[in-house]
Amino acid sequence: MAATLGVTPAQLALAWPLHQDEHVVAIPGSRTPAPIEENLAAADLTLRPDTLARVQEALSAFEVAGGTLL
């Protein structure tokens, strides 16, 4: 899916939660400077509603566990 958008899987993985809610914060990790630049570029991605729906559909196959801090 990321390749069809012209982005890396990591960029898509970071951009998707940023499109969920203004209070969502993605926390990427990296060991070298190159991934940091890649991660920063993810914040500038605009995902269209059809793309968000495709990601949500793909994720619906998994059970998500977690909670909120608020």
For each residue, the residues with C-beta under 8 A, 3 or more apart:
1: 4 5 12 51 54 55 58
2: 5 7 8 9 11 12
3: 6
4: 1
5: 1 2 12 47 51
6: 3
7: 2 11 12 15 41 42 45
8: 2 11 12 38
9: 2 12 13
10: 13 14 28 35 38 39 42
11: 2 7 8 14 15 38 39 41 42 45
12: 1 2 5 7 8 9 15 16 42 45 55
13: 9 10 16 42
14: 10 11 17 18 26 28 39 42 43
15: 7 11 12 18 19 42 43 45 47
16: 12 13 19 20 47 52 55
17: 14 20 24 26
18: 14 15 24 26 42 43
19: 15 16 47 52
20: 16 17 24
21: 24
22:
23: 70
24: 17 18 20 21
25:
26: 14 17 18 42
27:
28: 10 14 35 39 42
29:
30: 33 34 35 36 39
31: 35
32: 35 36
33: 30 36 37
34: 30 37 38
35: 10 28 30 31 32 38 39
36: 30 32 33 39 40
37: 33 34 40 41
38: 8 10 11 34 35 41 42
39: 10 11 14 28 30 35 36 42 43
40: 36 37 43 44
41: 7 11 37 38 44 45
42: 7 10 11 12 13 14 15 18 26 28 38 39 45
43: 14 15 18 39 40
44: 40 41
45: 7 11 12 15 41 42
46:
47: 5 15 16 19 51 52 55
48: 51 52
49: 52 53
50: 53 54
51: 1 5 47 48 54 55
52: 16 19 47 48 49 55 56
53: 49 50 56 57
54: 1 50 51 57 58
55: 1 12 16 47 51 52 58 59
56: 52 53 59 60
57: 53 54 60
58: 1 54 55 61
59: 55 56 62 64
60: 56 57
61: 58
62: 59
63:
64: 59
65:
66:
67:
68:
69:
70: 23
